[in-house]
Amino acid sequence: MPNRVLISRDSKPIPCEECGLPTLHVARLVSGDGALLGQTLVCTACRRHRAEADAVPVH
């Protein structure tokens, strides 16, 4: 199983410096075997926007 990024349901979001929305969370990085690798900040809005931008065909 690959590494995962897990956001706690109890995480209180804060404003993101990138998009300005209150969607920045502290997330845990967990290996495939369940070992904690560390923590990172994840903006759920910016992540969605990047995915949408990648899906748009370029002409």
mmCIF file of the N, C-alpha and C atoms, coordinates in Angstrom:
data_MODEL
# 
_entry.id   MODEL 
# 
loop_
_atom_site.group_PDB 
_atom_site.id 
_atom_site.type_symbol 
_atom_site.label_atom_id 
_atom_site.label_alt_id 
_atom_site.label_comp_id 
_atom_site.label_asym_id 
_atom_site.label_entity_id 
_atom_site.label_seq_id 
_atom_site.pdbx_PDB_ins_code 
_atom_site.Cartn_x 
_atom_site.Cartn_y 
_atom_site.Cartn_z 
_atom_site.occupancy 
_atom_site.B_iso_or_equiv 
_atom_site.pdbx_formal_charge 
_atom_site.auth_seq_id 
_atom_site.auth_comp_id 
_atom_site.auth_asym_id 
_atom_site.auth_atom_id 
_atom_site.pdbx_PDB_model_num 
ATOM 1   N N  . MET A 1 1  ? 0.854   -1.175 0.000   1.00 0.00 ? 1  MET A N  1 
ATOM 2   C CA . MET A 1 1  ? 0.000   0.000  0.000   1.00 0.00 ? 1  MET A CA 1 
ATOM 3   C C  . MET A 1 1  ? 0.906   1.246  0.000   1.00 0.00 ? 1  MET A C  1 
ATOM 4   N N  . PRO A 1 2  ? 0.559   2.278  -0.777  1.00 0.00 ? 2  PRO A N  1 
ATOM 5   C CA . PRO A 1 2  ? 1.389   3.491  -0.856  1.00 0.00 ? 2  PRO A CA 1 
ATOM 6   C C  . PRO A 1 2  ? 1.254   4.353  0.400   1.00 0.00 ? 2  PRO A C  1 
ATOM 7   N N  . ASN A 1 3  ? 2.121   5.341  0.505   1.00 0.00 ? 3  ASN A N  1 
ATOM 8   C CA . ASN A 1 3  ? 2.030   6.310  1.593   1.00 0.00 ? 3  ASN A CA 1 
ATOM 9   C C  . ASN A 1 3  ? 0.732   7.091  1.449   1.00 0.00 ? 3  ASN A C  1 
ATOM 10  N N  . ARG A 1 4  ? 0.206   7.564  2.599   1.00 0.00 ? 4  ARG A N  1 
ATOM 11  C CA . ARG A 1 4  ? -1.063  8.288  2.601   1.00 0.00 ? 4  ARG A CA 1 
ATOM 12  C C  . ARG A 1 4  ? -0.922  9.599  3.368   1.00 0.00 ? 4  ARG A C  1 
ATOM 13  N N  . VAL A 1 5  ? -1.779  10.547 3.050   1.00 0.00 ? 5  VAL A N  1 
ATOM 14  C CA . VAL A 1 5  ? -1.898  11.806 3.780   1.00 0.00 ? 5  VAL A CA 1 
ATOM 15  C C  . VAL A 1 5  ? -3.249  11.751 4.472   1.00 0.00 ? 5  VAL A C  1 
ATOM 16  N N  . LEU A 1 6  ? -3.256  11.830 5.797   1.00 0.00 ? 6  LEU A N  1 
ATOM 17  C CA . LEU A 1 6  ? -4.497  11.720 6.563   1.00 0.00 ? 6  LEU A CA 1 
ATOM 18  C C  . LEU A 1 6  ? -4.781  13.021 7.295   1.00 0.00 ? 6  LEU A C  1 
ATOM 19  N N  . ILE A 1 7  ? -5.968  13.582 7.061   1.00 0.00 ? 7  ILE A N  1 
ATOM 20  C CA . ILE A 1 7  ? -6.414  14.784 7.755   1.00 0.00 ? 7  ILE A CA 1 
ATOM 21  C C  . ILE A 1 7  ? -7.405  14.350 8.822   1.00 0.00 ? 7  ILE A C  1 
ATOM 22  N N  . SER A 1 8  ? -7.159  14.759 10.054  1.00 0.00 ? 8  SER A N  1 
ATOM 23  C CA . SER A 1 8  ? -8.053  14.412 11.150  1.00 0.00 ? 8  SER A CA 1 
ATOM 24  C C  . SER A 1 8  ? -9.397  15.106 10.972  1.00 0.00 ? 8  SER A C  1 
ATOM 25  N N  . ARG A 1 9  ? -10.468 14.417 11.293  1.00 0.00 ? 9  ARG A N  1 
ATOM 26  C CA . ARG A 1 9  ? -11.803 15.017 11.228  1.00 0.00 ? 9  ARG A CA 1 
ATOM 27  C C  . ARG A 1 9  ? -11.942 16.142 12.251  1.00 0.00 ? 9  ARG A C  1 
ATOM 28  N N  . ASP A 1 10 ? -11.108 16.130 13.281  1.00 0.00 ? 10 ASP A N  1 
ATOM 29  C CA . ASP A 1 10 ? -11.154 17.155 14.326  1.00 0.00 ? 10 ASP A CA 1 
ATOM 30  C C  . ASP A 1 10 ? -10.264 18.346 13.995  1.00 0.00 ? 10 ASP A C  1 
ATOM 31  N N  . SER A 1 11 ? -9.564  18.297 12.870  1.00 0.00 ? 11 SER A N  1 
ATOM 32  C CA . SER A 1 11 ? -8.657  19.369 12.472  1.00 0.00 ? 11 SER A CA 1 
ATOM 33  C C  . SER A 1 11 ? -9.435  20.661 12.239  1.00 0.00 ? 11 SER A C  1 
ATOM 34  N N  . LYS A 1 12 ? -8.961  21.743 12.834  1.00 0.00 ? 12 LYS A N  1 
ATOM 35  C CA . LYS A 1 12 ? -9.572  23.059 12.639  1.00 0.00 ? 12 LYS A CA 1 
ATOM 36  C C  . LYS A 1 12 ? -8.828  23.754 11.510  1.00 0.00 ? 12 LYS A C  1 
ATOM 37  N N  . PRO A 1 13 ? -9.488  24.036 10.386  1.00 0.00 ? 13 PRO A N  1 
ATOM 38  C CA . PRO A 1 13 ? -8.806  24.666 9.260   1.00 0.00 ? 13 PRO A CA 1 
ATOM 39  C C  . PRO A 1 13 ? -8.430  26.115 9.555   1.00 0.00 ? 13 PRO A C  1 
ATOM 40  N N  . ILE A 1 14 ? -7.364  26.555 8.925   1.00 0.00 ? 14 ILE A N  1 
ATOM 41  C CA . ILE A 1 14 ? -6.910  27.936 9.038   1.00 0.00 ? 14 ILE A CA 1 
ATOM 42  C C  . ILE A 1 14 ? -6.805  28.511 7.623   1.00 0.00 ? 14 ILE A C  1 
ATOM 43  N N  . PRO A 1 15 ? -6.737  29.846 7.488   1.00 0.00 ? 15 PRO A N  1 
ATOM 44  C CA . PRO A 1 15 ? -6.628  30.435 6.149   1.00 0.00 ? 15 PRO A CA 1 
ATOM 45  C C  . PRO A 1 15 ? -5.331  30.024 5.449   1.00 0.00 ? 15 PRO A C  1 
ATOM 46  N N  . CYS A 1 16 ? -5.455  29.690 4.186   1.00 0.00 ? 16 CYS A N  1 
ATOM 47  C CA . CYS A 1 16 ? -4.317  29.300 3.360   1.00 0.00 ? 16 CYS A CA 1 
ATOM 48  C C  . CYS A 1 16 ? -3.649  30.557 2.806   1.00 0.00 ? 16 CYS A C  1 
ATOM 49  N N  . GLU A 1 17 ? -2.328  30.605 2.828   1.00 0.00 ? 17 GLU A N  1 
ATOM 50  C CA . GLU A 1 17 ? -1.603  31.746 2.281   1.00 0.00 ? 17 GLU A CA 1 
ATOM 51  C C  . GLU A 1 17 ? -1.725  31.804 0.763   1.00 0.00 ? 17 GLU A C  1 
ATOM 52  N N  . GLU A 1 18 ? -1.952  30.675 0.127   1.00 0.00 ? 18 GLU A N  1 
ATOM 53  C CA . GLU A 1 18 ? -2.022  30.584 -1.339  1.00 0.00 ? 18 GLU A CA 1 
ATOM 54  C C  . GLU A 1 18 ? -3.365  31.081 -1.871  1.00 0.00 ? 18 GLU A C  1 
ATOM 55  N N  . CYS A 1 19 ? -4.476  30.507 -1.377  1.00 0.00 ? 19 CYS A N  1 
ATOM 56  C CA . CYS A 1 19 ? -5.792  30.834 -1.925  1.00 0.00 ? 19 CYS A CA 1 
ATOM 57  C C  . CYS A 1 19 ? -6.627  31.741 -1.031  1.00 0.00 ? 19 CYS A C  1 
ATOM 58  N N  . GLY A 1 20 ? -6.231  31.882 0.241   1.00 0.00 ? 20 GLY A N  1 
ATOM 59  C CA . GLY A 1 20 ? -6.954  32.744 1.166   1.00 0.00 ? 20 GLY A CA 1 
ATOM 60  C C  . GLY A 1 20 ? -8.153  32.103 1.837   1.00 0.00 ? 20 GLY A C  1 
ATOM 61  N N  . LEU A 1 21 ? -8.526  30.916 1.417   1.00 0.00 ? 21 LEU A N  1 
ATOM 62  C CA . LEU A 1 21 ? -9.678  30.229 2.010   1.00 0.00 ? 21 LEU A CA 1 
ATOM 63  C C  . LEU A 1 21 ? -9.279  29.539 3.305   1.00 0.00 ? 21 LEU A C  1 
ATOM 64  N N  . PRO A 1 22 ? -10.221 29.397 4.242   1.00 0.00 ? 22 PRO A N  1 
ATOM 65  C CA . PRO A 1 22 ? -9.925  28.710 5.505   1.00 0.00 ? 22 PRO A CA 1 
ATOM 66  C C  . PRO A 1 22 ? -9.972  27.190 5.326   1.00 0.00 ? 22 PRO A C  1 
ATOM 67  N N  . THR A 1 23 ? -9.031  26.667 4.539   1.00 0.00 ? 23 THR A N  1 
ATOM 68  C CA . THR A 1 23 ? -9.050  25.241 4.189   1.00 0.00 ? 23 THR A CA 1 
ATOM 69  C C  . THR A 1 23 ? -7.688  24.567 4.379   1.00 0.00 ? 23 THR A C  1 
ATOM 70  N N  . LEU A 1 24 ? -6.823  25.175 5.175   1.00 0.00 ? 24 LEU A N  1 
ATOM 71  C CA . LEU A 1 24 ? -5.496  24.610 5.426   1.00 0.00 ? 24 LEU A CA 1 
ATOM 72  C C  . LEU A 1 24 ? -5.545  23.759 6.693   1.00 0.00 ? 24 LEU A C  1 
ATOM 73  N N  . HIS A 1 25 ? -5.105  22.507 6.586   1.00 0.00 ? 25 HIS A N  1 
ATOM 74  C CA . HIS A 1 25 ? -5.143  21.560 7.706   1.00 0.00 ? 25 HIS A CA 1 
ATOM 75  C C  . HIS A 1 25 ? -3.761  20.976 7.964   1.00 0.00 ? 25 HIS A C  1 
ATOM 76  N N  . VAL A 1 26 ? -3.530  20.571 9.217   1.00 0.00 ? 26 VAL A N  1 
ATOM 77  C CA . VAL A 1 26 ? -2.343  19.780 9.540   1.00 0.00 ? 26 VAL A CA 1 
ATOM 78  C C  . VAL A 1 26 ? -2.710  18.336 9.251   1.00 0.00 ? 26 VAL A C  1 
ATOM 79  N N  . ALA A 1 27 ? -1.871  17.651 8.469   1.00 0.00 ? 27 ALA A N  1 
ATOM 80  C CA . ALA A 1 27 ? -2.141  16.259 8.092   1.00 0.00 ? 27 ALA A CA 1 
ATOM 81  C C  . ALA A 1 27 ? -0.966  15.382 8.486   1.00 0.00 ? 27 ALA A C  1 
ATOM 82  N N  . ARG A 1 28 ? -1.254  14.108 8.738   1.00 0.00 ? 28 ARG A N  1 
ATOM 83  C CA . ARG A 1 28 ? -0.208  13.132 9.045   1.00 0.00 ? 28 ARG A CA 1 
ATOM 84  C C  . ARG A 1 28 ? 0.188   12.396 7.781   1.00 0.00 ? 28 ARG A C  1 
ATOM 85  N N  . LEU A 1 29 ? 1.475   12.173 7.610   1.00 0.00 ? 29 LEU A N  1 
ATOM 86  C CA . LEU A 1 29 ? 1.981   11.335 6.522   1.00 0.00 ? 29 LEU A CA 1 
ATOM 87  C C  . LEU A 1 29 ? 2.184   9.945  7.108   1.00 0.00 ? 29 LEU A C  1 
ATOM 88  N N  . VAL A 1 30 ? 1.523   8.957  6.517   1.00 0.00 ? 30 VAL A N  1 
ATOM 89  C CA . VAL A 1 30 ? 1.546   7.595  7.045   1.00 0.00 ? 30 VAL A CA 1 
ATOM 90  C C  . VAL A 1 30 ? 2.013   6.646  5.946   1.00 0.00 ? 30 VAL A C  1 
ATOM 91  N N  . SER A 1 31 ? 2.952   5.755  6.294   1.00 0.00 ? 31 SER A N  1 
ATOM 92  C CA . SER A 1 31 ? 3.457   4.785  5.316   1.00 0.00 ? 31 SER A CA 1 
ATOM 93  C C  . SER A 1 31 ? 2.418   3.693  5.083   1.00 0.00 ? 31 SER A C  1 
ATOM 94  N N  . GLY A 1 32 ? 2.648   2.876  4.086   1.00 0.00 ? 32 GLY A N  1 
ATOM 95  C CA . GLY A 1 32 ? 1.743   1.788  3.748   1.00 0.00 ? 32 GLY A CA 1 
ATOM 96  C C  . GLY A 1 32 ? 1.518   0.803  4.879   1.00 0.00 ? 32 GLY A C  1 
ATOM 97  N N  . ASP A 1 33 ? 2.524   0.659  5.751   1.00 0.00 ? 33 ASP A N  1 
ATOM 98  C CA . ASP A 1 33 ? 2.376   -0.270 6.881   1.00 0.00 ? 33 ASP A CA 1 
ATOM 99  C C  . ASP A 1 33 ? 1.831   0.409  8.138   1.00 0.00 ? 33 ASP A C  1 
ATOM 100 N N  . GLY A 1 34 ? 1.436   1.703  8.022   1.00 0.00 ? 34 GLY A N  1 
ATOM 101 C CA . GLY A 1 34 ? 0.817   2.404  9.148   1.00 0.00 ? 34 GLY A CA 1 
ATOM 102 C C  . GLY A 1 34 ? 1.759   3.215  10.009  1.00 0.00 ? 34 GLY A C  1 
ATOM 103 N N  . ALA A 1 35 ? 3.055   3.237  9.697   1.00 0.00 ? 35 ALA A N  1 
ATOM 104 C CA . ALA A 1 35 ? 4.020   3.995  10.494  1.00 0.00 ? 35 ALA A CA 1 
ATOM 105 C C  . ALA A 1 35 ? 3.910   5.488  10.176  1.00 0.00 ? 35 ALA A C  1 
ATOM 106 N N  . LEU A 1 36 ? 3.959   6.310  11.207  1.00 0.00 ? 36 LEU A N  1 
ATOM 107 C CA . LEU A 1 36 ? 3.915   7.753  11.034  1.00 0.00 ? 36 LEU A CA 1 
ATOM 108 C C  . LEU A 1 36 ? 5.245   8.228  10.460  1.00 0.00 ? 36 LEU A C  1 
ATOM 109 N N  . LEU A 1 37 ? 5.186   8.928  9.323   1.00 0.00 ? 37 LEU A N  1 
ATOM 110 C CA . LEU A 1 37 ? 6.390   9.443  8.679   1.00 0.00 ? 37 LEU A CA 1 
ATOM 111 C C  . LEU A 1 37 ? 6.644   10.899 9.038   1.00 0.00 ? 37 LEU A C  1 
ATOM 112 N N  . GLY A 1 38 ? 5.586   11.626 9.379   1.00 0.00 ? 38 GLY A N  1 
ATOM 113 C CA . GLY A 1 38 ? 5.726   13.035 9.710   1.00 0.00 ? 38 GLY A CA 1 
ATOM 114 C C  . GLY A 1 38 ? 4.404   13.751 9.535   1.00 0.00 ? 38 GLY A C  1 
ATOM 115 N N  . GLN A 1 39 ? 4.471   15.088 9.529   1.00 0.00 ? 39 GLN A N  1 
ATOM 116 C CA . GLN A 1 39 ? 3.284   15.900 9.351   1.00 0.00 ? 39 GLN A CA 1 
ATOM 117 C C  . GLN A 1 39 ? 3.543   16.937 8.267   1.00 0.00 ? 39 GLN A C  1 
ATOM 118 N N  . THR A 1 40 ? 2.453   17.430 7.682   1.00 0.00 ? 40 THR A N  1 
ATOM 119 C CA . THR A 1 40 ? 2.549   18.459 6.661   1.00 0.00 ? 40 THR A CA 1 
ATOM 120 C C  . THR A 1 40 ? 1.278   19.294 6.696   1.00 0.00 ? 40 THR A C  1 
ATOM 121 N N  . LEU A 1 41 ? 1.299   20.421 5.999   1.00 0.00 ? 41 LEU A N  1 
ATOM 122 C CA . LEU A 1 41 ? 0.107   21.248 5.852   1.00 0.00 ? 41 LEU A CA 1 
ATOM 123 C C  . LEU A 1 41 ? -0.505  20.954 4.496   1.00 0.00 ? 41 LEU A C  1 
ATOM 124 N N  . VAL A 1 42 ? -1.841  20.790 4.467   1.00 0.00 ? 42 VAL A N  1 
ATOM 125 C CA . VAL A 1 42 ? -2.553  20.470 3.235   1.00 0.00 ? 42 VAL A CA 1 
ATOM 126 C C  . VAL A 1 42 ? -3.729  21.427 3.091   1.00 0.00 ? 42 VAL A C  1 
ATOM 127 N N  . CYS A 1 43 ? -3.794  22.113 1.948   1.00 0.00 ? 43 CYS A N  1 
ATOM 128 C CA . CYS A 1 43 ? -4.949  22.954 1.641   1.00 0.00 ? 43 CYS A CA 1 
ATOM 129 C C  . CYS A 1 43 ? -5.868  22.154 0.737   1.00 0.00 ? 43 CYS A C  1 
ATOM 130 N N  . THR A 1 44 ? -7.052  21.866 1.211   1.00 0.00 ? 44 THR A N  1 
ATOM 131 C CA . THR A 1 44 ? -7.975  21.058 0.427   1.00 0.00 ? 44 THR A CA 1 
ATOM 132 C C  . THR A 1 44 ? -8.525  21.832 -0.772  1.00 0.00 ? 44 THR A C  1 
ATOM 133 N N  . ALA A 1 45 ? -8.618  23.152 -0.707  1.00 0.00 ? 45 ALA A N  1 
ATOM 134 C CA . ALA A 1 45 ? -9.091  23.946 -1.850  1.00 0.00 ? 45 ALA A CA 1 
ATOM 135 C C  . ALA A 1 45 ? -8.031  24.006 -2.937  1.00 0.00 ? 45 ALA A C  1 
ATOM 136 N N  . CYS A 1 46 ? -6.797  24.289 -2.592  1.00 0.00 ? 46 CYS A N  1 
ATOM 137 C CA . CYS A 1 46 ? -5.722  24.364 -3.586  1.00 0.00 ? 46 CYS A CA 1 
ATOM 138 C C  . CYS A 1 46 ? -5.528  23.013 -4.264  1.00 0.00 ? 46 CYS A C  1 
ATOM 139 N N  . ARG A 1 47 ? -5.635  21.953 -3.516  1.00 0.00 ? 47 ARG A N  1 
ATOM 140 C CA . ARG A 1 47 ? -5.491  20.599 -4.067  1.00 0.00 ? 47 ARG A CA 1 
ATOM 141 C C  . ARG A 1 47 ? -6.546  20.347 -5.134  1.00 0.00 ? 47 ARG A C  1 
ATOM 142 N N  . ARG A 1 48 ? -7.802  20.742 -4.854  1.00 0.00 ? 48 ARG A N  1 
ATOM 143 C CA . ARG A 1 48 ? -8.893  20.586 -5.818  1.00 0.00 ? 48 ARG A CA 1 
ATOM 144 C C  . ARG A 1 48 ? -8.630  21.425 -7.058  1.00 0.00 ? 48 ARG A C  1 
ATOM 145 N N  . HIS A 1 49 ? -8.186  22.670 -6.868  1.00 0.00 ? 49 HIS A N  1 
ATOM 146 C CA . HIS A 1 49 ? -7.928  23.554 -8.001  1.00 0.00 ? 49 HIS A CA 1 
ATOM 147 C C  . HIS A 1 49 ? -6.813  23.011 -8.885  1.00 0.00 ? 49 HIS A C  1 
ATOM 148 N N  . ARG A 1 50 ? -5.764  22.447 -8.282  1.00 0.00 ? 50 ARG A N  1 
ATOM 149 C CA . ARG A 1 50 ? -4.680  21.849 -9.069  1.00 0.00 ? 50 ARG A CA 1 
ATOM 150 C C  . ARG A 1 50 ? -5.193  20.679 -9.882  1.00 0.00 ? 50 ARG A C  1 
ATOM 151 N N  . ALA A 1 51 ? -6.035  19.842 -9.287  1.00 0.00 ? 51 ALA A N  1 
ATOM 152 C CA . ALA A 1 51 ? -6.579  18.672 -9.987  1.00 0.00 ? 51 ALA A CA 1 
ATOM 153 C C  . ALA A 1 51 ? -7.455  19.119 -11.155 1.00 0.00 ? 51 ALA A C  1 
ATOM 154 N N  . GLU A 1 52 ? -8.260  20.168 -10.952 1.00 0.00 ? 52 GLU A N  1 
ATOM 155 C CA . GLU A 1 52 ? -9.116  20.672 -12.026 1.00 0.00 ? 52 GLU A CA 1 
ATOM 156 C C  . GLU A 1 52 ? -8.271  21.257 -13.149 1.00 0.00 ? 52 GLU A C  1 
ATOM 157 N N  . ALA A 1 53 ? -7.209  21.987 -12.815 1.00 0.00 ? 53 ALA A N  1 
ATOM 158 C CA . ALA A 1 53 ? -6.347  22.593 -13.816 1.00 0.00 ? 53 ALA A CA 1 
ATOM 159 C C  . ALA A 1 53 ? -5.625  21.518 -14.629 1.00 0.00 ? 53 ALA A C  1 
ATOM 160 N N  . ASP A 1 54 ? -5.227  20.432 -13.972 1.00 0.00 ? 54 ASP A N  1 
ATOM 161 C CA . ASP A 1 54 ? -4.547  19.342 -14.675 1.00 0.00 ? 54 ASP A CA 1 
ATOM 162 C C  . ASP A 1 54 ? -5.500  18.625 -15.640 1.00 0.00 ? 54 ASP A C  1 
ATOM 163 N N  . ALA A 1 55 ? -6.795  18.641 -15.348 1.00 0.00 ? 55 ALA A N  1 
ATOM 164 C CA . ALA A 1 55 ? -7.762  17.931 -16.167 1.00 0.00 ? 55 ALA A CA 1 
ATOM 165 C C  . ALA A 1 55 ? -8.201  18.731 -17.393 1.00 0.00 ? 55 ALA A C  1 
ATOM 166 N N  . VAL A 1 56 ? -7.901  20.026 -17.416 1.00 0.00 ? 56 VAL A N  1 
ATOM 167 C CA . VAL A 1 56 ? -8.312  20.877 -18.541 1.00 0.00 ? 56 VAL A CA 1 
ATOM 168 C C  . VAL A 1 56 ? -7.364  20.677 -19.710 1.00 0.00 ? 56 VAL A C  1 
ATOM 169 N N  . PRO A 1 57 ? -7.883  20.313 -20.876 1.00 0.00 ? 57 PRO A N  1 
ATOM 170 C CA . PRO A 1 57 ? -7.014  20.119 -22.038 1.00 0.00 ? 57 PRO A CA 1 
ATOM 171 C C  . PRO A 1 57 ? -6.437  21.445 -22.521 1.00 0.00 ? 57 PRO A C  1 
ATOM 172 N N  . VAL A 1 58 ? -5.206  21.421 -22.978 1.00 0.00 ? 58 VAL A N  1 
ATOM 173 C CA . VAL A 1 58 ? -4.540  22.609 -23.493 1.00 0.00 ? 58 VAL A CA 1 
ATOM 174 C C  . VAL A 1 58 ? -4.597  22.571 -25.019 1.00 0.00 ? 58 VAL A C  1 
ATOM 175 N N  . HIS A 1 59 ? -5.053  23.667 -25.616 1.00 0.00 ? 59 HIS A N  1 
ATOM 176 C CA . HIS A 1 59 ? -5.172  23.743 -27.078 1.00 0.00 ? 59 HIS A CA 1 
ATOM 177 C C  . HIS A 1 59 ? -4.029  24.529 -27.665 1.00 0.00 ? 59 HIS A C  1 
# 
